[in-house]
Amino acid sequence: MIELPYLAEHTPFPPVNKALKDPDGLLAFGGSLSVERLFNAYSNGVFPWFSDGEPILWWSPDPRAIILLEEFQASRSLRKLARKQVYTVTLNHNFEGVIHHCASIARTMPGAKDASTETWITQSMIQAYQRLHQAGLAHSVEVWDAQNTLVGGLYGVGIGQVFCGESMFHIAPNTSKLAMYTLVNHMRRHNLAFIDCQMPTAHLNSLGAQTISREQFITQLREYRSMLDPEGAISADYTMCWQKQVITL
C-alpha cells in the first residue's frame, strides 16, 4: 500500500527527498493546478503527472535529466534542415495549438512498464497550462510550414534561467527536434542555463541530455531560478526573453 501526503489548498510540498522510490519520485497528491501552485512546484523541482480519473499526482524523480545548452547535440541532418529555412519557427504564437497537438500523443506514465494509450495531458492540465501561459510563465515554440500549417513544436515552463520542458510533437519529420534546436539557440542568446527534461530517455540522451541526481538538480535549479526584480515583479530580462516573436537561428 502506498501512503502519500495530501496537499490541502495551502499545504506546502513535502521535501523532495521524501518522494517514493517506487514509483520513482511520487511525492504527494491533491492540491490544485492553480498558477500559484504550479509556479511553486516548478520552482522546487516538482511537476504534476496524472491521468483522467486519478487525483492530481506530484512528482520529483531521482535521477533527473537536463540539457546544458552548450552540450546540446544537433546532428548534421538537423543543422542542414535549419540552414535550409524550409520552416518558420516562432515563440508563443500558438500555445493552445501546441498543447493540443501534444495531448493527442500517447504518453508513458511515470513508473509504468509499457506505453499508455491514455494521454497525461488531460483537459484540466490543458486549461491549467493555458492559464500559466496567460500569466507569462508557460511558453511554446511552434514550427510552421510554407502553407502556415503548424507541423511541430514544444511547450514548457520558464523558471528564471531554466526552461522546464513538458512535451513536444511533430507532424513533419524532425520538426520537434528543430523546435528544440531553435529553443536552445534562443536560450543561449539570452544567457539562460539549461533545459529540465524531467526524466531521462534514449531520445533525450541523443540530443545531449545528461542524467544527474535529484540533489544536484535541485542545487542547480536554486542557483538559476530567480526571476523577480527587487520590487517583486517578473524581471524585464525574463519578459524580453519570452516575448512573442519569430526566432531566427
Backbone torsions as a table, in degrees:
resi	resn	phi	psi	omega
1	MET	NA	135.4	179.0
2	ILE	-94.4	130.2	174.7
3	GLU	-113.5	125.7	-176.9
4	LEU	-128.4	147.1	171.9
5	PRO	-66.0	141.0	176.0
6	TYR	-97.5	134.1	179.2
7	LEU	-96.7	107.0	170.0
8	ALA	-74.6	-179.1	-170.2
9	GLU	-53.7	-45.0	-176.3
10	HIS	-112.8	16.5	179.0
11	THR	-74.8	128.9	177.1
12	PRO	-72.6	161.1	175.5
13	PHE	-67.1	145.0	171.7
14	PRO	-65.1	162.0	172.7
15	PRO	-56.3	140.4	-175.0
16	VAL	-64.9	-22.3	178.4
17	ASN	-73.5	-1.3	174.6
18	LYS	-91.6	-1.8	-179.2
19	ALA	-64.3	151.7	-179.4
20	LEU	-69.0	154.0	172.7
21	LYS	-88.9	-22.2	179.0
22	ASP	-147.3	108.9	-1.8
23	PRO	-71.0	145.2	-171.2
24	ASP	-60.3	117.7	170.7
25	GLY	92.6	-3.1	179.8
26	LEU	-66.4	121.3	-168.0
27	LEU	-110.9	-42.6	-173.9
28	ALA	-165.3	172.1	175.0
29	PHE	-139.5	162.1	178.3
30	GLY	95.5	-158.2	-176.3
31	GLY	76.7	-154.9	-178.3
32	SER	-138.3	174.9	175.5
33	LEU	-107.5	37.7	177.9
34	SER	-67.4	160.5	176.8
35	VAL	-56.8	-43.4	-177.3
36	GLU	-64.5	-43.3	-179.0
37	ARG	-66.5	-43.6	-179.8
38	LEU	-65.5	-41.6	178.3
39	PHE	-61.5	-43.5	178.4
40	ASN	-63.6	-39.8	-179.8
41	ALA	-61.4	-55.5	-177.1
42	TYR	-63.6	-32.4	178.5
43	SER	-67.3	-15.6	-178.2
44	ASN	-120.3	18.7	174.3
45	GLY	77.3	26.6	-177.7
46	VAL	-121.5	146.8	176.6
47	PHE	-146.5	155.1	179.0
48	PRO	-87.9	146.8	178.7
49	TRP	-160.3	110.7	-177.1
50	PHE	-161.5	165.3	179.0
51	SER	-107.9	166.3	174.5
52	ASP	-55.4	139.1	179.0
53	GLY	90.2	-10.5	176.8
54	GLU	-100.4	156.0	169.6
55	PRO	-67.9	165.9	174.7
56	ILE	-64.4	123.3	179.4
57	LEU	-109.9	137.8	-177.5
58	TRP	-115.7	137.5	-170.8
59	TRP	-129.9	148.5	169.2
60	SER	-150.0	81.8	-172.2
61	PRO	-71.2	162.2	176.8
62	ASP	-138.2	114.2	12.1
63	PRO	-86.2	-179.4	176.8
64	ARG	-118.5	158.4	176.7
65	ALA	-114.4	133.6	175.7
66	ILE	-135.2	156.9	171.7
67	ILE	-116.6	111.6	170.1
68	LEU	-72.1	134.5	-170.9
69	LEU	-58.5	-38.4	-177.7
70	GLU	-74.4	-10.1	-178.5
71	GLU	-108.1	6.8	177.1
72	PHE	-63.3	134.0	-176.6
73	GLN	-107.9	106.9	176.2
74	ALA	-98.9	121.8	179.5
75	SER	-66.3	163.6	178.3
76	ARG	-59.3	-41.3	-178.9
77	SER	-66.8	-34.5	178.2
78	LEU	-69.0	-42.8	177.6
79	ARG	-63.3	-37.5	178.2
80	LYS	-65.1	-42.2	178.1
81	LEU	-60.8	-42.1	179.1
82	ALA	-64.0	-41.0	-179.1
83	ARG	-66.1	-32.6	-179.0
84	LYS	-65.8	-24.3	-179.5
85	GLN	54.8	41.8	176.1
86	VAL	-69.6	-31.0	-175.9
87	TYR	-115.9	154.7	170.7
88	THR	-101.7	133.7	-179.5
89	VAL	-115.2	129.2	-178.2
90	THR	-124.7	164.4	178.9
91	LEU	-120.0	123.4	174.7
92	ASN	61.1	31.8	176.2
93	HIS	-89.3	-27.6	-176.7
94	ASN	-153.1	65.5	-179.6
95	PHE	-58.9	-42.9	-178.0
96	GLU	-60.6	-43.2	179.6
97	GLY	-63.2	-41.5	-178.8
98	VAL	-64.9	-48.4	-175.8
99	ILE	-67.6	-32.7	176.4
100	HIS	-69.3	-38.0	175.3
101	HIS	-63.3	-43.6	179.9
102	CYS	-63.2	-36.0	-178.2
103	ALA	-67.1	-21.7	-178.4
104	SER	-81.2	-6.0	-177.9
105	ILE	-95.2	130.9	177.1
106	ALA	-64.0	137.5	-177.5
107	ARG	-118.0	165.1	172.9
108	THR	-103.2	124.6	-179.1
109	MET	-75.7	152.4	178.3
110	PRO	-57.6	134.2	176.3
111	GLY	81.5	-6.1	-178.7
112	ALA	-77.3	152.7	179.6
113	LYS	-88.7	-28.1	-175.3
114	ASP	-130.7	162.3	177.8
115	ALA	-63.7	137.6	177.9
116	SER	-91.7	144.8	176.1
117	THR	-84.7	-6.6	178.4
118	GLU	-95.0	143.4	175.3
119	THR	-85.4	143.3	175.2
120	TRP	-84.7	-10.7	178.4
121	ILE	-87.6	80.1	-177.4
122	THR	-74.4	171.8	178.7
123	GLN	-60.8	-38.1	178.2
124	SER	-66.1	-35.5	176.7
125	MET	-66.8	-43.5	178.8
126	ILE	-57.6	-48.3	-179.2
127	GLN	-63.4	-40.0	-179.0
128	ALA	-64.9	-43.7	-177.7
129	TYR	-75.4	-25.0	171.9
130	GLN	-66.9	-39.6	175.3
131	ARG	-64.2	-39.3	178.2
132	LEU	-64.8	-37.3	176.0
133	HIS	-65.0	-44.6	179.3
134	GLN	-62.9	-27.2	177.3
135	ALA	-81.7	-2.7	178.3
136	GLY	84.9	19.8	-175.0
137	LEU	-115.8	-23.5	176.3
138	ALA	-107.1	140.6	-170.7
139	HIS	-136.1	152.7	178.9
140	SER	-128.7	148.7	171.1
141	VAL	-116.5	128.9	-176.4
142	GLU	-117.8	141.6	175.4
143	VAL	-115.7	124.9	-175.4
144	TRP	-117.7	140.9	175.5
145	ASP	-87.7	-175.9	-176.0
146	ALA	-64.7	-22.1	178.0
147	GLN	-91.6	12.0	179.7
148	ASN	62.0	35.5	175.7
149	THR	-99.9	135.7	178.7
150	LEU	-73.1	115.5	-173.5
151	VAL	-120.7	0.8	178.3
152	GLY	-175.9	163.6	177.8
153	GLY	165.6	-178.3	178.9
154	LEU	-155.0	164.9	174.2
155	TYR	-146.2	161.2	179.3
156	GLY	-174.4	-167.8	-173.7
157	VAL	-121.3	132.3	176.6
158	GLY	-91.2	127.2	175.3
159	ILE	-128.8	99.4	-177.6
160	GLY	60.4	-121.7	-179.6
161	GLN	-94.7	14.3	-177.6
162	VAL	-115.1	139.1	171.8
163	PHE	-110.6	118.4	-179.7
164	CYS	-93.0	100.1	-177.0
165	GLY	-69.3	139.1	-179.9
166	GLU	-110.7	-53.1	-177.6
167	SER	-161.5	160.4	176.7
168	MET	-142.5	164.0	178.4
169	PHE	-148.7	159.5	171.0
170	HIS	-144.1	141.9	171.9
171	ILE	-108.0	-44.9	172.2
172	ALA	-91.3	151.4	-175.8
173	PRO	-57.3	134.8	171.7
174	ASN	67.8	10.4	-177.4
175	THR	-75.5	-27.1	174.3
176	SER	-69.4	-38.4	176.3
177	LYS	-65.6	-37.0	177.5
178	LEU	-64.5	-39.7	176.6
179	ALA	-60.9	-44.0	179.3
180	MET	-65.6	-44.3	179.5
181	TYR	-59.7	-43.5	179.7
182	THR	-67.6	-40.1	177.3
183	LEU	-60.6	-45.6	-179.8
184	VAL	-58.3	-45.7	179.8
185	ASN	-66.1	-37.2	176.4
186	HIS	-64.0	-44.0	179.4
187	MET	-64.9	-37.1	177.2
188	ARG	-60.0	-43.6	-177.8
189	ARG	-64.0	-25.5	-178.9
190	HIS	-102.5	14.8	174.5
191	ASN	58.7	38.9	175.6
192	LEU	-85.0	176.6	-165.7
193	ALA	-104.5	-62.0	-174.5
194	PHE	-160.5	167.7	175.4
195	ILE	-106.1	127.0	173.8
196	ASP	-83.9	117.0	179.9
197	CYS	-98.8	2.3	177.4
198	GLN	69.1	-75.6	-175.4
199	MET	-124.6	138.2	-177.8
200	PRO	-68.1	139.9	172.6
201	THR	-139.4	163.2	178.4
202	ALA	-62.0	-38.7	179.5
203	HIS	-62.0	-47.2	179.9
204	LEU	-65.9	-37.1	177.7
205	ASN	-61.0	-35.5	179.3
206	SER	-67.1	-20.3	178.9
207	LEU	-94.8	1.9	177.0
208	GLY	105.4	10.0	178.8
209	ALA	-66.9	143.5	174.5
210	GLN	-118.0	151.5	-179.2
211	THR	-101.1	126.0	179.3
212	ILE	-129.4	163.8	179.1
213	SER	-70.3	157.6	176.5
214	ARG	-59.9	-37.8	179.4
215	GLU	-61.5	-44.0	177.2
216	GLN	-63.5	-40.9	-179.7
217	PHE	-61.9	-46.9	-179.1
218	ILE	-62.0	-39.8	178.0
219	THR	-59.8	-46.3	-179.9
220	GLN	-68.6	-38.8	178.1
221	LEU	-60.9	-44.1	179.7
222	ARG	-62.9	-32.9	179.9
223	GLU	-68.1	-33.6	-170.8
224	TYR	-115.3	5.9	-172.2
225	ARG	-85.8	-9.7	-177.6
226	SER	-62.5	131.4	-178.5
227	MET	-142.0	7.8	-177.9
228	LEU	-108.7	145.7	175.5
229	ASP	-82.5	176.3	-176.9
230	PRO	-59.1	-23.1	178.9
231	GLU	-85.8	-2.4	178.6
232	GLY	89.0	6.8	177.2
233	ALA	-95.0	159.9	176.2
234	ILE	-60.5	130.8	-172.6
235	SER	-64.7	153.7	179.2
236	ALA	-63.7	-34.5	178.8
237	ASP	-62.5	-42.1	179.6
238	TYR	-65.2	-45.8	-179.2
239	THR	-61.5	-42.2	-179.3
240	MET	-64.7	-40.5	-178.7
241	CYS	-61.4	-40.5	-171.0
242	TRP	-105.2	17.3	177.0
243	GLN	-70.0	151.8	-179.5
244	LYS	-59.1	128.6	-175.7
245	GLN	-168.2	164.3	166.4
246	VAL	-87.2	131.2	-177.8
247	ILE	-98.4	129.9	176.0
248	THR	-110.0	148.6	178.5
249	LEU	-84.2	NA	NA
